[in-house]
Amino acid sequence: MDDSAHDGGTPFAFRRLLVATEGGSGLRPLTRFALRLAAADARVRLTDVVCNPVTLFPTLMLSYPDWDDAHRTMVYGAHAALCDAAREFAHGGVVPEADLIDLSAGRTNAPDALRHAAAAWGADLVAVSAHPHGHRWACRLDPEEVAAGTHCPVLYVPAQRLAGDDLKLERVLVAVDGSDTSLLALRIALAVTPPQAELRAIHVADRALGMPRRWREAIVDEEGRRALKAAAALIGGCGRMAPVGSIETGETDDDVPSAITREAKQWHADLVVIGSHGGRGPGHWMAGNVAARALRDTPCAVLVCPPTSVAQAHAVEARASTAGAAEAESPAEIPGEAPRAVQPTVFL
């Protein structure tokens, strides 16, 4: 694992990574990228999803009733990709496990199969790569369904981003709205991204709500101020320096996901971190809409944190806090000056 991996003592460092791709495409670069968000002692499970060839060409079933040869070729290629990736990472000091999910044998779809695999293995991060919607070879590894079904953070990287060299992790954009889930996403981003990475937290003010201006300023703007204040306090408490600020949607034909996507493109973000189902207020009337659209439209990597992980995160923090207090009271502990929190930069 490279030196950007984080200390295993970090409460939010990912320790059990399930990395899944379709047909082995991009498995190695996706794993390398996911490991940069993981603890130094993280365990990795490489997973290759092989689709049912009949579902790729349903209109040709009458002409080609026997798909055994095609299926064997796909399974062989996936197995070879898994073996090659496992050998490469073993030479680098990481000994991953390998798993092949054959949708023909399981008679299920890719998101459900991956959800069961993640739950059975106890993954705390699922990294997936998928082809765009409508791709003829895709086995429908839909990142939105994976994020909704696994109940743990999901790292999604578009397949076209894995074609080149290692992905950069220099600019991280975090969307916040003041909810517990969005603040958890920010907390995780602060914990798992490399210290040298440039991190920025934004709140999107929805100007396309169609409400009178005075109401909009009283409701939307006040919500944004509260969200940014909470984000700034969290960043400062973690000892990081990162700007926080607000961006706006257009007044017509625009929405929050589109604004996040535009900002990610303009700022050249390498990773967007967002909470799923964390929205509240008049601008977030459809639960999960922002995260789902971000997964579908953002051209860079996206880390989605579901709401079900909030309670688990609080439990982890509580245990870490209790252990820290006990250690501080130990006679062997040598007291020292507490580190000073770095004040965050605020831009508006």
C-alpha positions as CSV (number, residue, x, y, z in Angstrom):
1,M,0.0,0.0,0.0
2,D,1.4,3.5,-0.8
3,D,2.3,6.0,1.9
4,S,-0.9,8.0,1.4
5,A,-2.8,5.3,3.3
6,H,-4.0,6.4,6.7
7,D,-3.2,5.2,10.2
8,G,-5.2,2.3,11.3
9,G,-6.1,4.2,14.5
10,T,-8.3,6.7,12.7
11,P,-11.9,6.1,13.7
12,F,-13.2,6.6,10.2
13,A,-10.5,4.9,8.2
14,F,-11.9,2.2,6.0
15,R,-10.6,-1.3,7.0
16,R,-12.6,-3.7,4.8
17,L,-12.7,-2.8,1.2
18,L,-14.8,-4.6,-1.4
19,V,-13.7,-3.6,-4.9
20,A,-16.0,-4.6,-7.7
21,T,-15.9,-4.1,-11.5
22,E,-17.6,-5.6,-14.5
23,G,-15.6,-8.2,-16.4
24,G,-12.3,-7.2,-14.7
25,S,-12.2,-3.8,-16.5
26,G,-10.3,-1.3,-14.4
27,L,-10.0,-3.5,-11.4
28,R,-6.4,-2.6,-10.6
29,P,-6.6,1.2,-10.9
30,L,-9.9,1.2,-8.9
31,T,-8.3,-0.8,-6.1
32,R,-5.2,1.5,-6.0
33,F,-7.5,4.5,-5.7
34,A,-9.7,2.9,-3.0
35,L,-6.6,2.0,-1.0
36,R,-5.7,5.7,-0.8
37,L,-8.8,6.1,1.4
38,A,-8.1,3.1,3.6
39,A,-6.3,2.3,6.8
40,A,-2.8,1.0,6.5
41,D,-3.9,-2.4,7.7
42,A,-7.0,-2.6,5.5
43,R,-8.2,-5.9,4.1
44,V,-9.2,-6.0,0.4
45,R,-11.6,-8.3,-1.4
46,L,-11.4,-8.1,-5.2
47,T,-14.7,-8.9,-6.9
48,D,-15.5,-9.4,-10.5
49,V,-19.1,-9.4,-11.7
50,V,-19.8,-11.6,-14.7
51,C,-23.2,-10.9,-16.3
52,N,-25.5,-13.4,-17.9
53,P,-24.7,-13.2,-21.7
54,V,-28.4,-13.9,-22.5
55,T,-29.4,-10.5,-21.0
56,L,-26.9,-8.7,-23.2
57,F,-28.6,-9.8,-26.4
58,P,-32.2,-10.8,-25.5
59,T,-33.4,-10.4,-29.1
60,L,-30.9,-12.9,-30.4
61,M,-32.0,-15.8,-28.1
62,L,-33.8,-17.6,-30.8
63,S,-30.8,-17.4,-33.2
64,Y,-28.3,-18.3,-30.5
65,P,-30.0,-20.7,-28.0
66,D,-26.7,-22.0,-26.5
67,W,-24.6,-19.3,-24.8
68,D,-22.3,-21.8,-23.0
69,D,-19.2,-20.9,-25.0
70,A,-19.7,-17.2,-24.6
71,H,-20.3,-17.6,-20.9
72,R,-17.2,-19.8,-20.4
73,T,-15.1,-17.1,-22.2
74,M,-16.5,-14.4,-20.0
75,V,-15.8,-16.4,-16.8
76,Y,-12.3,-17.3,-17.9
77,G,-11.5,-13.6,-18.7
78,A,-12.9,-12.5,-15.3
79,H,-10.9,-15.1,-13.5
80,A,-7.7,-14.2,-15.3
81,A,-8.2,-10.5,-14.4
82,L,-8.8,-11.4,-10.7
83,C,-5.6,-13.5,-10.6
84,D,-3.5,-10.8,-12.3
85,A,-4.7,-8.1,-9.9
86,A,-4.2,-10.3,-6.8
87,R,-0.7,-11.1,-7.9
88,E,0.1,-7.4,-8.5
89,F,-1.1,-6.3,-5.1
90,A,0.5,-9.2,-3.3
91,H,3.9,-8.0,-4.6
92,G,3.1,-4.6,-3.1
93,G,2.4,-6.0,0.3
94,V,-1.4,-6.3,0.1
95,V,-2.7,-9.8,0.0
96,P,-6.3,-9.5,-1.3
97,E,-9.0,-12.0,-1.3
98,A,-10.8,-12.7,-4.6
99,D,-14.4,-13.4,-5.5
100,L,-16.2,-14.0,-8.8
101,I,-19.9,-13.3,-8.9
102,D,-21.5,-15.1,-11.8
103,L,-25.0,-13.7,-12.3
104,S,-25.9,-16.6,-14.5
105,A,-25.5,-19.0,-11.6
106,G,-27.0,-16.8,-9.0
107,R,-30.0,-15.8,-11.1
108,T,-30.0,-12.3,-9.7
109,N,-29.0,-8.8,-10.7
110,A,-25.7,-7.1,-10.1
111,P,-26.6,-4.6,-7.4
112,D,-28.4,-7.3,-5.3
113,A,-25.5,-9.8,-5.7
114,L,-23.0,-7.1,-4.7
115,R,-25.2,-6.1,-1.7
116,H,-25.3,-9.6,-0.4
117,A,-21.5,-10.0,-1.0
118,A,-20.7,-6.8,0.9
119,A,-23.0,-7.8,3.8
120,A,-21.6,-11.3,4.1
121,W,-18.0,-10.1,4.1
122,G,-18.6,-7.2,6.4
123,A,-17.3,-4.5,4.1
124,D,-17.2,-0.9,5.4
125,L,-16.4,0.5,1.9
126,V,-17.7,-0.7,-1.4
127,A,-15.8,0.6,-4.4
128,V,-17.4,0.1,-7.8
129,S,-16.8,1.0,-11.4
130,A,-19.5,0.8,-14.1
131,H,-20.1,1.7,-17.7
132,P,-22.5,4.6,-18.5
133,H,-26.2,4.0,-18.7
134,G,-27.1,2.3,-22.0
135,H,-23.7,0.7,-22.6
136,R,-24.3,-2.5,-24.6
137,W,-21.8,-4.6,-22.6
138,A,-22.8,-3.4,-19.1
139,C,-24.2,-5.9,-16.7
140,R,-26.2,-3.2,-15.0
141,L,-23.9,-2.6,-12.0
142,D,-25.9,0.6,-11.2
143,P,-24.0,2.6,-8.5
144,E,-27.2,4.3,-7.3
145,E,-28.7,0.9,-6.4
146,V,-25.5,-0.3,-4.9
147,A,-25.3,2.8,-2.7
148,A,-29.0,2.3,-1.6
149,G,-28.6,-1.4,-0.9
150,T,-25.3,-1.8,0.8
151,H,-25.9,0.6,3.8
152,C,-22.2,1.5,3.9
153,P,-20.2,4.2,2.1
154,V,-19.8,3.6,-1.7
155,L,-17.0,4.9,-3.8
156,Y,-18.0,5.1,-7.5
157,V,-15.6,5.8,-10.3
158,P,-16.8,6.0,-13.9
159,A,-15.3,3.3,-16.1
160,Q,-13.8,5.8,-18.5
161,R,-11.8,7.4,-15.7
162,L,-9.9,4.2,-15.1
163,A,-8.5,3.9,-18.6
164,G,-5.4,5.9,-17.9
165,D,-2.8,5.9,-15.2
166,D,-3.5,6.1,-11.4
167,L,-6.3,8.5,-10.5
168,K,-5.3,11.7,-8.7
169,L,-6.6,12.6,-5.3
170,E,-5.6,16.2,-5.0
171,R,-8.9,18.1,-4.9
172,V,-11.8,16.9,-2.8
173,L,-15.2,18.7,-3.0
174,V,-17.7,18.0,-0.1
175,A,-21.4,19.0,-0.4
176,V,-23.0,19.9,2.9
177,D,-26.5,20.9,3.8
178,G,-26.4,20.9,7.6
179,S,-27.9,17.4,8.0
180,D,-26.3,14.7,10.1
181,T,-25.6,12.7,7.0
182,S,-23.8,15.5,5.2
183,L,-21.7,16.4,8.2
184,L,-20.8,12.7,8.5
185,A,-19.7,12.8,4.9
186,L,-17.5,15.8,5.6
187,R,-16.1,14.1,8.7
188,I,-15.2,11.0,6.7
189,A,-13.6,13.1,4.0
190,L,-11.5,14.9,6.6
191,A,-10.4,11.5,8.0
192,V,-9.7,9.5,4.9
193,T,-8.3,11.9,2.3
194,P,-4.6,12.6,2.3
195,P,-3.6,15.6,4.5
196,Q,-2.0,17.3,1.5
197,A,-5.2,17.1,-0.6
198,E,-7.0,20.4,-1.1
199,L,-10.5,20.0,0.4
200,R,-13.4,22.4,-0.1
201,A,-16.9,22.3,1.4
202,I,-19.9,23.8,-0.4
203,H,-23.5,24.5,0.2
204,V,-25.9,24.8,-2.7
205,A,-28.5,27.6,-2.4
206,D,-31.4,26.5,-4.6
207,R,-32.6,29.6,-6.4
208,A,-35.1,27.7,-8.6
209,L,-37.6,27.0,-5.9
210,G,-40.1,29.5,-7.3
211,M,-40.8,31.2,-3.9
212,P,-40.9,34.9,-3.3
213,R,-37.4,36.5,-2.8
214,R,-38.0,37.5,0.8
215,W,-39.0,34.0,1.8
216,R,-36.1,32.5,-0.1
217,E,-33.6,34.7,1.7
218,A,-35.2,33.9,5.0
219,I,-35.3,30.1,4.5
220,V,-32.7,29.1,2.0
221,D,-30.0,31.6,2.9
222,E,-30.4,30.9,6.6
223,E,-30.2,27.2,6.0
224,G,-27.0,27.7,4.1
225,R,-25.4,29.9,6.8
226,R,-26.2,27.2,9.5
227,A,-24.8,24.5,7.2
228,L,-21.6,26.4,6.5
229,K,-21.1,27.3,10.2
230,A,-21.4,23.7,11.2
231,A,-19.0,22.6,8.4
232,A,-16.4,25.3,9.4
233,A,-16.6,24.2,13.0
234,L,-16.1,20.6,12.1
235,I,-13.1,21.4,9.8
236,G,-11.5,23.5,12.5
237,G,-12.0,20.9,15.1
238,C,-10.2,18.3,12.9
239,G,-7.2,20.6,12.6
240,R,-7.5,21.0,8.9
241,M,-7.6,24.2,6.8
242,A,-10.3,24.2,4.1
243,P,-12.5,26.9,2.6
244,V,-16.3,26.7,3.0
245,G,-18.7,28.6,0.9
246,S,-22.0,28.7,-1.0
247,I,-22.8,28.3,-4.6
248,E,-26.2,28.9,-6.3
249,T,-28.4,27.2,-8.8
250,G,-29.9,29.2,-11.7
251,E,-33.4,30.6,-11.1
252,T,-34.8,28.5,-14.0
253,D,-34.1,25.0,-15.4
254,D,-31.6,24.1,-12.8
255,D,-31.3,22.0,-9.6
256,V,-28.9,21.2,-6.8
257,P,-27.3,18.1,-8.4
258,S,-26.5,20.0,-11.6
259,A,-24.9,22.8,-9.6
260,I,-22.7,20.3,-7.8
261,T,-21.7,18.7,-11.1
262,R,-20.8,22.1,-12.6
263,E,-18.8,23.0,-9.6
264,A,-16.9,19.7,-9.7
265,K,-16.1,20.3,-13.4
266,Q,-15.1,23.9,-13.0
267,W,-12.9,23.3,-9.9
268,H,-11.4,20.1,-11.5
269,A,-12.3,18.0,-8.5
270,D,-10.8,14.5,-8.3
271,L,-13.4,13.3,-5.7
272,V,-16.9,14.5,-4.7
273,V,-18.1,13.4,-1.2
274,I,-21.8,13.6,-0.6
275,G,-24.3,12.3,1.9
276,S,-27.2,10.2,0.6
277,H,-30.8,11.0,1.8
278,G,-29.3,13.8,4.0
279,G,-31.2,16.6,2.4
280,R,-33.8,18.6,4.2
281,G,-35.8,21.7,3.6
282,P,-37.6,22.9,0.5
283,G,-34.7,22.3,-1.8
284,H,-34.5,18.6,-1.0
285,W,-38.0,17.4,-1.4
286,M,-37.1,14.1,-3.0
287,A,-35.0,11.9,-0.7
288,G,-31.8,10.7,-2.2
289,N,-32.3,12.7,-5.4
290,V,-29.1,14.7,-5.0
291,A,-26.8,11.7,-4.3
292,A,-28.4,9.7,-7.1
293,R,-27.9,12.4,-9.6
294,A,-24.4,13.1,-8.4
295,L,-23.5,9.4,-9.0
296,R,-25.0,9.5,-12.5
297,D,-23.7,12.8,-13.8
298,T,-20.5,13.8,-12.0
299,P,-17.5,13.0,-14.2
300,C,-15.1,12.3,-11.4
301,A,-15.0,9.8,-8.5
302,V,-17.9,10.1,-6.0
303,L,-18.0,8.9,-2.4
304,V,-21.5,8.5,-1.1
305,C,-22.2,8.1,2.6
306,P,-25.7,6.7,3.5
307,P,-27.7,7.8,6.5
308,T,-27.6,4.3,8.1
309,S,-23.9,4.8,8.8
310,V,-24.6,7.9,11.0
311,A,-25.5,5.8,14.1
312,Q,-22.6,3.5,13.5
313,A,-20.3,6.4,13.2
314,H,-21.5,7.9,16.5
315,A,-20.9,4.6,18.2
316,V,-17.4,4.4,16.8
317,E,-16.7,8.0,18.0
318,A,-18.1,7.2,21.4
319,R,-15.9,4.1,21.8
320,A,-12.8,6.1,20.6
321,S,-13.6,8.9,23.0
322,T,-14.0,6.5,25.9
323,A,-10.7,4.8,25.1
324,G,-9.0,8.1,24.7
325,A,-10.3,9.3,28.1
326,A,-9.1,6.1,29.8
327,E,-5.7,6.4,28.2
328,A,-5.4,10.1,29.3
329,E,-6.1,9.1,32.9
330,S,-3.4,6.3,32.8
331,P,-0.4,7.0,35.1
332,A,1.9,6.1,32.3
333,E,0.6,8.9,30.1
334,I,2.9,11.9,29.9
335,P,0.8,15.1,29.6
336,G,1.6,17.5,26.8
337,E,0.2,20.6,25.2
338,A,-3.0,19.9,23.3
339,P,-2.8,20.6,19.6
340,R,-4.3,23.8,18.4
341,A,-7.1,23.6,15.9
342,V,-6.4,25.3,12.7
343,Q,-9.1,27.9,11.9
344,P,-10.8,27.2,8.5
345,T,-10.8,29.7,5.8
346,V,-14.3,31.0,4.9
347,F,-15.2,32.2,1.5
348,L,-18.6,33.5,0.4
